[in-house]
Amino acid sequence: MNAEQVRHYLGLDHGGNIKKARENLKGVVKETPLIYSDFYSKENKCNVYIKPENFQVTGSFKIRGAYNKIANLSDEECRKGIICASAGNHAQGVAFSAQKRGVKSTIVMPNVTPLLKIEATREYGSEVVIHGDVYDESSNKALALAEEHGYTFVHAFDDYDVICGQGTIGLEILDELDSVDEILVPIGGGGLISGIALAVKSVKPDVKVIGVVPVGAMSMKISIDEGQVTRLAAVRTIAEGVAVKQPGNLTFAFTKQYVDEIITVSEKDIMEAVLLLLEKHKMIAETAGVVPLAGVRKRAKPGKNIACLISGGNIDVVTISSIINQGLITRGRIMCFSVELPDKPGQLVKVAQILAEHGGNVIELEHNQFKAIDRYSNKVALEVTVETNGHAHVKEILEALEDNGFEIRRVY
């Protein structure tokens, strides 16, 4: 989007256009209700509410922007069809919306896209074109096809109608929680936070809109800090849904003008948030979706009302398993240690007894003579994985083992 177009969109009636988007979305998307989090509120000593867009149709907020874009197309544009490039939630949002509106759609996906996502997109009636190894290559292909066939290209974030569709989330939060002080929103390309900020500032300018980004994918934060759209050489985060190298020109302008602050979270924070949301709320969310919860402790103050947007829940079970394990380690719920024992009877029993006395539940144990550092030292390598009850409990167990003469090496 060029500078002249950006200036044009900056001057529009954002509040009115987002209200119009809300009318477009009636009967199509869920107005997801806020959920008060007893756990996060207690842990952060403030009032934390969850906006669960993981419960949305297609499992993510993306359907809002996609449907609003298609609803605003002319009859001629609908006749020619639409196209987008995506390997994730945007693809399904566009495919579902196009099917709902009776519009032909083509989705260009990189060849690394999981088969499950390809089939899910096809099930909505879209033609799927597999092209390129990365998103940029897929996007260039989609733009070429749009030029060739006259399709309307539906950008994942740098599009005003898409942004207004996402902004309906902000109106819903204000309707349900008039006393909200801050709304925490994940940032990838910036379409989601732009829409929410436009909506919120048009109704209640005093409510703060806070962006949250992983430390490995800070394209919008760096762009704002440097005062210009900046492209990162690489992004590296488990939160692939916000792993965007460069924000949009329009989303940058909106974020710069309407977003109050952008904070960062670590990979460890994100994995912990996935685990806690699952454990405390029985709710599954994708890694990008929990980024606001990962950052809530940085904004917490007694009495403050904070709404955290859970942007999506499309995550595969293998990834969930890996993240849960990492989250358990982060919370001190699992720990592993190794120790070399004299190769004589009773040593393993002694370790087991210490663990039992201090409430450590053994999950896995490997007692292997051939893993000793020195095979001729007459010692045996023991590696134990233990279920624990937090970092203080881990410390207690390790100190008890060391007090009994064992030299412990913490594995994780």
C-alpha positions in Angstrom: 0.0 0.0 0.0 1.5 3.3 -1.0 1.7 6.5 1.1 -1.2 8.2 -0.7 -3.5 5.3 0.0 -2.4 5.2 3.6 -3.3 8.9 4.0 -6.7 8.3 2.5 -7.5 5.5 4.9 -6.2 7.4 7.9 -8.8 10.1 7.2 -11.9 7.8 7.1 -14.6 7.5 9.7 -13.2 4.4 11.5 -15.8 4.2 14.2 -18.6 4.2 11.6 -16.9 1.7 9.3 -16.3 -0.7 12.2 -20.0 -0.4 13.2 -20.9 -1.2 9.6 -18.5 -4.2 9.8 -20.3 -5.4 12.8 -23.6 -5.4 10.9 -22.0 -7.3 8.1 -20.8 -10.0 10.5 -24.2 -10.5 12.3 -25.3 -14.1 12.1 -21.9 -15.2 10.7 -19.4 -14.8 13.5 -19.8 -15.5 17.2 -19.7 -12.6 19.6 -17.4 -14.5 21.9 -18.2 -13.7 25.6 -15.5 -12.5 28.0 -14.4 -15.0 30.6 -13.2 -13.9 34.0 -10.1 -15.7 34.9 -9.9 -16.5 38.6 -6.4 -18.0 38.2 -4.8 -15.2 36.2 -6.6 -12.6 38.4 -5.3 -14.1 41.6 -1.8 -14.7 40.2 -1.5 -11.1 38.9 -3.5 -9.3 41.7 -5.8 -7.6 39.2 -8.9 -8.5 37.2 -8.1 -10.5 34.1 -10.7 -11.3 31.4 -10.2 -13.6 28.4 -11.7 -12.9 25.0 -11.8 -16.4 23.5 -11.6 -16.0 19.7 -10.3 -19.6 19.7 -14.0 -20.5 20.0 -14.7 -18.5 16.8 -15.9 -20.1 13.6 -12.8 -21.6 11.9 -11.0 -21.3 15.2 -9.6 -17.8 14.9 -10.5 -14.1 14.7 -9.4 -14.1 11.0 -12.9 -14.8 9.7 -14.0 -11.3 10.9 -11.7 -9.4 8.6 -12.1 -11.8 5.7 -15.9 -11.8 5.7 -16.1 -8.0 6.1 -13.8 -7.6 3.1 -15.9 -9.9 0.9 -19.1 -8.3 2.1 -17.9 -5.0 0.8 -16.9 -6.2 -2.6 -18.9 -5.0 -5.7 -21.0 -7.4 -7.7 -18.3 -7.4 -10.5 -15.5 -8.2 -8.0 -17.6 -11.1 -6.5 -18.2 -12.4 -10.0 -14.5 -12.5 -10.8 -13.5 -14.1 -7.5 -10.9 -13.5 -4.8 -7.5 -14.8 -3.9 -5.1 -14.8 -0.9 -1.9 -16.3 0.2 -1.7 -18.1 3.6 -0.7 -21.3 5.3 -2.8 -20.7 8.4 -5.9 -19.1 9.8 -6.3 -16.4 7.1 -6.7 -19.2 4.5 -9.5 -20.8 6.3 -11.2 -17.4 7.2 -11.1 -16.4 3.5 -12.3 -19.9 2.3 -15.2 -20.0 4.8 -16.3 -16.4 4.0 -16.1 -16.9 0.3 -18.2 -20.1 0.5 -20.7 -18.3 2.7 -21.0 -15.4 0.2 -21.0 -17.7 -2.8 -17.8 -16.2 -4.2 -15.1 -18.2 -6.0 -11.9 -18.3 -4.0 -8.3 -19.4 -4.6 -5.8 -19.9 -1.8 -2.1 -20.0 -2.5 -0.2 -22.0 0.1 3.5 -22.8 0.5 4.5 -26.4 0.0 5.4 -26.7 3.7 1.8 -26.3 4.7 0.6 -29.4 6.6 -1.8 -31.6 4.7 -4.5 -31.2 7.4 -4.7 -27.4 6.7 -4.7 -27.9 3.0 -7.6 -30.3 3.2 -9.5 -28.1 5.7 -9.2 -25.2 3.2 -10.4 -27.3 0.3 -13.4 -28.5 2.4 -14.7 -24.9 2.4 -14.8 -25.1 -1.4 -11.6 -23.1 -2.3 -9.2 -24.0 -5.0 -5.8 -24.5 -3.4 -2.6 -23.7 -5.3 0.6 -25.0 -3.7 3.5 -22.8 -4.6 6.8 -21.7 -3.0 8.8 -22.6 0.0 7.9 -19.5 2.1 5.0 -17.1 2.4 6.6 -14.4 0.3 6.8 -16.7 -2.7 3.2 -17.8 -2.2 2.1 -14.2 -1.9 3.9 -13.2 -5.2 2.2 -16.1 -6.9 -1.2 -15.0 -5.6 -0.6 -11.4 -6.8 0.4 -12.7 -10.2 -2.7 -14.8 -10.5 -4.9 -11.9 -9.3 -3.4 -9.8 -12.1 -3.9 -12.5 -14.7 -7.5 -13.4 -13.8 -8.8 -10.2 -12.3 -9.2 -11.7 -8.8 -9.4 -9.4 -5.8 -6.4 -10.0 -3.5 -7.4 -10.3 0.1 -4.4 -9.3 2.2 -4.1 -11.0 5.6 -3.6 -7.7 7.5 -2.8 -4.6 5.4 -6.3 -4.0 4.1 -8.7 -1.4 5.5 -11.9 -3.6 5.3 -10.0 -6.5 6.9 -8.8 -4.2 9.7 -12.4 -2.9 10.3 -13.6 -6.5 10.5 -11.0 -7.3 13.2 -12.0 -4.1 15.0 -15.5 -5.6 15.9 -13.7 -7.4 18.7 -12.9 -4.1 20.3 -16.6 -3.0 20.3 -17.7 -6.4 21.8 -15.2 -6.0 24.7 -16.4 -2.4 25.4 -20.0 -3.5 25.3 -19.4 -6.3 27.8 -16.8 -4.6 30.1 -17.4 -0.9 30.2 -14.8 -0.6 33.0 -11.9 -2.2 31.1 -8.6 -0.3 31.6 -6.4 -2.2 29.1 -6.8 -4.6 26.2 -3.8 -6.8 25.4 -3.5 -7.9 21.8 -1.0 -10.0 19.9 0.8 -8.4 17.0 2.0 -10.1 13.8 1.4 -7.9 10.7 -0.7 -5.5 12.8 -4.2 -5.9 11.3 -5.8 -7.2 14.5 -4.4 -4.6 16.9 -5.1 -1.8 14.3 -8.7 -2.7 14.1 -9.1 -3.1 17.9 -7.3 0.2 18.5 -9.5 2.1 16.0 -12.6 0.7 17.5 -11.6 1.4 21.1 -10.3 4.9 20.6 -13.4 5.9 18.7 -15.6 5.0 21.7 -13.4 5.2 24.8 -10.1 6.9 24.1 -8.9 6.5 27.7 -8.8 2.7 27.4 -5.2 1.6 26.6 -4.5 -0.8 23.8 -1.3 -2.7 24.4 0.4 -4.8 21.8 2.3 -8.0 22.8 5.1 -9.5 20.6 7.5 -12.4 21.1 11.1 -11.3 21.4 11.9 -13.3 18.3 9.3 -11.6 16.1 9.4 -7.9 16.9 8.9 -6.4 13.4 6.1 -4.0 14.5 7.9 -2.9 17.7 11.2 -2.3 15.9 9.3 -0.4 13.1 7.6 1.8 15.7 10.9 2.4 17.6 12.7 3.3 14.4 9.8 5.4 13.0 9.5 3.6 9.8 8.3 0.2 8.4 11.3 -2.1 9.0 11.8 -5.6 7.5 13.6 -8.1 9.7 16.1 -10.5 8.2 14.6 -13.4 10.1 12.0 -14.2 12.8 12.3 -17.0 15.2 9.4 -17.9 17.6 7.2 -20.8 18.5 4.3 -18.4 17.9 4.2 -18.9 14.2 0.9 -17.0 13.8 2.7 -13.7 14.6 6.0 -14.6 13.0 5.9 -11.7 10.4 9.1 -10.2 9.1 7.5 -6.9 8.0 4.3 -5.1 9.2 2.0 -3.4 6.7 2.3 0.2 5.7 -1.3 0.9 6.8 -1.1 -1.2 10.0 2.1 0.6 10.9 0.4 4.0 10.5 -2.6 2.9 12.6 -0.4 1.3 15.3 1.8 4.3 15.5 -1.1 6.7 16.0 -3.5 4.6 18.1 -1.7 1.9 20.0 -0.4 2.9 23.5 2.5 0.6 23.9 4.1 -2.6 22.7 5.6 -5.1 25.2 7.6 -8.3 24.6 7.4 -11.8 25.9 9.8 -14.8 25.9 9.3 -18.2 24.4 9.3 -19.6 27.9 6.4 -17.2 28.8 4.4 -18.3 25.7 4.8 -22.1 26.4 3.8 -21.5 30.0 0.7 -19.6 29.0 -0.4 -22.5 26.7 -0.1 -24.9 29.6 -1.9 -22.7 32.1 -4.8 -21.9 29.8 -5.2 -25.6 29.2 -4.9 -26.6 32.8 -6.8 -23.8 34.5 -9.5 -23.1 31.9 -9.6 -26.4 30.0 -9.1 -24.3 26.9 -6.8 -25.0 23.9 -5.2 -22.1 22.2 -2.4 -21.8 19.6 0.9 -20.3 20.6 0.3 -17.0 18.9 -3.1 -16.9 20.6 -1.8 -16.9 24.2 0.8 -14.1 23.7 -1.3 -11.5 25.6 -1.7 -13.9 28.6 2.1 -14.4 28.5 2.5 -10.6 28.9 -0.3 -9.8 31.4 2.1 -9.9 34.4 4.0 -6.9 32.9 0.8 -4.8 32.9 -0.8 -6.0 36.2 -1.6 -3.5 39.0 -4.0 -4.0 41.8 -7.6 -3.2 40.8 -6.8 -2.9 37.1 -9.3 -4.5 34.6 -7.4 -6.2 31.8 -8.9 -8.0 28.8 -6.6 -10.5 27.0 -7.4 -11.5 23.5 -6.9 -15.2 22.7 -6.7 -14.9 19.0 -7.0 -18.5 17.9 -7.0 -22.1 18.8 -5.7 -24.0 15.7 -2.9 -26.1 17.0 -2.0 -29.7 16.3 -1.7 -32.3 19.0 2.0 -33.0 18.5 2.8 -29.4 19.1 0.5 -29.3 22.1 2.3 -32.3 23.6 5.7 -30.7 23.2 4.6 -27.3 24.6 2.9 -28.9 27.6 6.1 -30.6 28.5 8.1 -27.4 28.1 5.5 -25.6 30.2 5.7 -28.1 33.0 9.4 -27.6 33.1 9.0 -23.9 33.2 6.5 -24.1 36.1 8.7 -26.5 38.1 6.3 -29.3 37.6 8.8 -31.7 36.1 12.5 -31.9 36.6 15.3 -34.3 35.6 18.6 -34.8 37.3 21.5 -37.2 36.9 23.9 -38.6 39.5 26.8 -41.1 39.6 26.3 -43.7 42.2 28.8 -46.2 43.7 28.2 -49.6 42.0 27.1 -51.4 45.1 23.7 -52.5 46.5 21.4 -50.0 48.2 22.4 -46.8 46.4 19.3 -46.7 44.1 17.1 -47.4 47.1 18.6 -44.6 49.0 17.9 -42.1 46.2 14.3 -43.4 45.9 13.8 -43.1 49.6 14.9 -39.4 49.6 12.5 -38.7 46.7 9.6 -40.4 48.5 10.3 -38.6 51.8 10.1 -35.3 50.0 7.1 -36.0 47.9 8.8 -36.4 44.5 7.0 -38.8 42.1 9.3 -40.7 39.8 8.1 -40.6 36.2 11.1 -42.2 34.5 14.3 -43.7 35.7 17.4 -45.0 33.9 20.1 -46.9 35.9 22.9 -47.5 33.4 26.4 -48.7 34.3 27.6 -47.9 30.8 26.7 -44.2 31.0 29.1 -43.5 33.8 31.7 -40.8 32.9 34.5 -43.2 33.5 33.6 -46.9 32.9 36.4 -48.0 35.1 35.5 -45.9 38.1 33.1 -48.5 39.6 30.2 -46.1 39.4 26.8 -46.2 37.8 25.0 -43.4 36.0 21.4 -42.7 37.2 19.1 -40.3 35.5 15.7 -39.6 37.1 12.7 -37.6 35.9 10.5 -36.5 38.7 7.0 -34.9 39.0 7.2 -31.9 41.4 5.0 -29.2 42.7 6.8 -26.0 41.8 10.3 -24.5 41.9 10.5 -24.5 45.7 9.7 -28.2 45.7 12.4 -28.8 43.1 14.9 -26.9 45.3 13.9 -28.9 48.4 14.5 -32.2 46.7 17.8 -31.3 45.1 19.1 -29.9 48.5 18.0 -33.1 50.3 20.0 -35.3 47.8 23.1 -33.1 48.1 22.8 -33.1 51.9 23.0 -36.9 51.7 26.3 -36.8 49.8 25.1 -37.1 46.2 26.6 -34.8 43.5 23.6 -33.8 41.4 23.6 -32.5 37.8 20.4 -30.8 36.8 19.4 -31.9 33.3 16.2 -29.7 33.2 
